[in-house]
Amino acid sequence: MSTVRKPDISRLQEAMRERIVILDGAMGTMIQRYELGEADYRGTRFRNYPEFEAEDAEAAQPWLEKNRVKPDANLGGNNDILNITKPDLIAEIHRAFLDAGADIIATNTFNSTTISQADYHTEFAARELNRAGAELARRIADEKTAETPDKPRFVAGVLGPTNRTLSISPDVNDPGYRNITFEELSAAYREAAEGLIEGGADLLLIETIFDTLNAKAAIYALKKLFADIRTEYPIMISGTITDRSGRTLSGQTAEAFLYSVQHARPFSVGLNCALGADDLHEHIAALSERAAYPISTHPNAGLPNELGEYDHSAEYMAKILGGFAEEGLLNIVGGCCGTTPEHLAAIATAVEGHAPRTVPEPDHVTVFSGLEPVRMTEDLRFMNIGERTNVAGSRK
């Protein structure tokens, strides 16, 4: 890696002691507003894709040969590549969220891993996409800080969940099958994180976690990277409750998820995406009760309707999240799918004046987490923590 910039988030931590901090809204939703065509995604750099300019040809060749990219390969919908091909558009979106009140802006790198970029045969660009995304966000955040020195702005480098899962087989006929290994996923996260750090991110945000084992691969990659570069970066961790069952896709409750990732000693832990703010309340309350870390939430603007659109208005979301703030559940709040600068401005106004959640001291109780949490409190009787693997009885 090139020279590592040691992150300084002391002023962010100071702000969090005084108020609820605002995270930005939905990058994808804002990009959709521009109604881009496939040529817009290509830009100048990739106009002849899958034939490449000299700067990309050597790096791209192994993937092109392996995947046999068709001449009509399509880059439409690859939002992250806009960090390279339309940086002014992404910068405009960052500015809009900062003007709406965001303290932290998230990089446009949700799919900037080799794994997710494989859908477009652009794995070779993954590290560059992360670096470019972080550089863009860094520049815009610094410009806004210069305008409002009393309110510094920060950059969270986003590590998305990828389109693979370590815990669940993609083949219903072969439950033991996995289409990726822990080591492969971890390596992809490390490469992405290196780009984000090179680009100037202040924090690293592992978000929209539907599979806790994926999150652990990311945590492992980051901790190994920090050891190698001898610099620690704050890690934000945000899971997603996939539906009204109240569990992640890999089956955990919010509290069990917390216990599974708290070894990372995160800067914050929370939930985002999938559900609207109204359906997230009980799960954020569960985290708030147990987490010895700041709590974040950036929910969707409701569940998508039959047209794939989100129905929760700025006023409705603000009312719900204002209630969260009034209950003392929040330290960081923002928006996910369907949320715009209008939503964010309303949310920022709704939580203003409410004290941030008081982060409790760790209670030093032994905890375990499978699909559900187990707290080894003194009132528990004898607990059997192991058993034969077959209900009919297995050989010893």
C-alpha positions, 0 to 999 in steps of 0.5 A, a space after each residue: 500500500 501507499 502511505 497510510 493516512 492515520 484517521 482522526 475522528 476525535 471531532 466526530 467522537 466529540 460531536 457524538 457525545 453532544 448530539 445524534 450524528 447524521 449519516 447520509 441517504 441512498 446513493 442508488 436512489 439518487 443515481 436512478 434519478 438521473 435516468 442514465 443510459 448504458 453509454 453513461 456508465 461506460 463514459 470515455 474510459 470504457 466506451 469500447 468495453 470489453 476492449 480497453 484503453 492501454 491503462 486497463 488492458 493488461 490488468 483486464 486480460 486474465 478476466 476477459 479470457 477466463 470469462 469470455 466476455 461477449 462483445 455486447 457486454 453491458 455496464 448498465 447498472 454498475 453504479 460504482 463504476 460511475 466513480 471513474 466515468 461520471 465523478 461529477 455526478 457522484 460528487 453532486 449527490 454527496 454535496 446534496 446529502 451534506 447540504 441536507 445535514 449529513 455529518 458522515 457521507 458513505 462512499 459509492 462503493 457498495 459493489 466495489 469488490 472483485 466478487 460483485 464486479 464479476 457481474 460486469 467482468 470488471 474485477 480488475 477495477 475493484 481496487 481503483 473503484 474503492 480508491 476513486 470513491 473514497 477520494 471523491 467523498 474525501 474531497 467533497 467532505 473537506 470542501 464542506 468542512 471548509 465552509 462550516 469549520 464548526 461542523 467537520 464532515 467525515 467519510 465512511 468507506 463502504 464494504 457491501 455484502 457481495 452477492 455470495 453467502 458463506 452460510 447458505 448453499 445456493 443449491 437447494 439440492 446440495 445444502 453443503 455446497 458453497 460458491 465461495 470460501 471464507 479465504 476468497 471473500 476475505 481477500 476481496 474485502 481486503 483489496 477493497 479496504 486497501 483502496 478505501 484507505 488509500 482514497 482517504 476514508 475516515 471509517 470503514 462501514 461493513 453494511 447491509 450484512 445478511 450473513 454474519 459469516 460474511 461479516 466475519 470475513 470482512 472483520 478478519 480481513 480488516 484486522 489483518 490489514 490493520 496489523 500489517 499497516 500498523 494503523 487501526 481504522 474505526 469499523 462501523 458494522 450494520 446488519 440487515 433484518 431481511 423481513 418481518 421475521 425479525 432475523 437476518 437471512 442467515 437466521 440470527 436475531 438482532 441481539 445474536 448478531 450483535 454478540 457475533 460481531 462485537 469481538 471486532 470492538 466496533 465504532 458502532 453497530 446497528 441495522 440498515 436496509 430491508 425494512 422501514 423505520 417503523 418495522 425496525 423499532 423493536 430490533 434497534 431497541 434490542 440492540 440499544 439495550 445490550 450494545 456497549 457501542 454506539 447504535 446506528 440505523 439507516 432504514 429504507 423508506 419503507 418496503 418496496 411496493 409492486 413497482 419497486 418504489 418506496 412509499 415512506 415520505 420524508 415526514 413519515 420517516 422523520 416522525 418515526 425516527 424522531 420517536 427513536 431519538 426521543 426514546 434514547 435509542 440512537 447515536 447515528 441515524 441516516 437513510 437507506 434505499 428510497 431515501 433522498 436529501 429531502 428525507 435526510 433533512 427532515 430526519 436531521 430536524 426531527 432528531 435535533 435537540 434530542 440527547 444521543 443514546 448513553 452508551 452503557 459500560 460492558 456488563 461482563 456477562 458471558 454470551 453465546 450466539 447461534 441463531 438466538 442469543 444466550 446470556 450466562 446470567 446467574 439465574 440460569 440453571 445447568 445448561 447443556 452446551 453440546 449434544 449428539 449431532 443426530 437426534 436418533 443417536 450418533 456413534 461416539 
